[in-house]
Amino acid sequence: MNALTNVQVIHQGGQPAFVVIPYEDYMNSIKSRQGDAIVPHAVVSLMIDEEMTIFKAWRTYKKLTQAQVAQAMGIAQSAVARIESGKHEPSLSTLKSYAKAIGVLPEQLDLSDN
């Protein structure tokens, strides 16, 4: 890993608050993280603001209906509703199937620290 040089730290109230780095360093850090399973801010906001499960938040973010996801998964719409309810933990195969149906990585549906 390359150590960052030419970094500017901005303080507020005597405490570090922001870091400014050269654009090239920023772009290199983005490129090195392309394999990471990230969750967009909009998805997290839906989870918090609208109290949605990560499944429903991703589906809403992707502008898909439960019926569309159900068709892609080969299951009933009511089964998608159960997955999105958050009342039970879906199996790994169901998680993978749901992820494929909405076009995300399975890791993007798991917010645990594992």
Secondary structure, 3 states (H helix, E strand, C coil): CCCCCCCEEEEECCEEEEEECCHHHHHHHHHHCCCCCCCCHHHHHHHHHCCCCHHHHHHHHCCCCHHHHHHHHCCCHHHHHHHHHCCCCCCHHHHHHHHHHHCCCHHHHCCCCC
